[in-house]
Amino acid sequence: MTREGAKTVEALLQKACVLYSGDLPSVTETEIAELQPQIRNWKMIEENGESSSTH
């Protein structure tokens, strides 16, 4: 990971999640595959037929 990439990840780790209001498009499987390695302990959860994430 580059120094700039590490700064970006660190900045993301300092943020808090905001409850999804339903008016934004869902993250695609491709986007999940790209983002998941960058966010420590981020997991996708399938519950009652709906996907959500946890950190």
Secondary structure, 3 states (H helix, E strand, C coil): CCHHHHHHHHHHHCCCCCCCCCCCCCCCHHHHHHHHHHCCCCEEEEECCEEEEEC
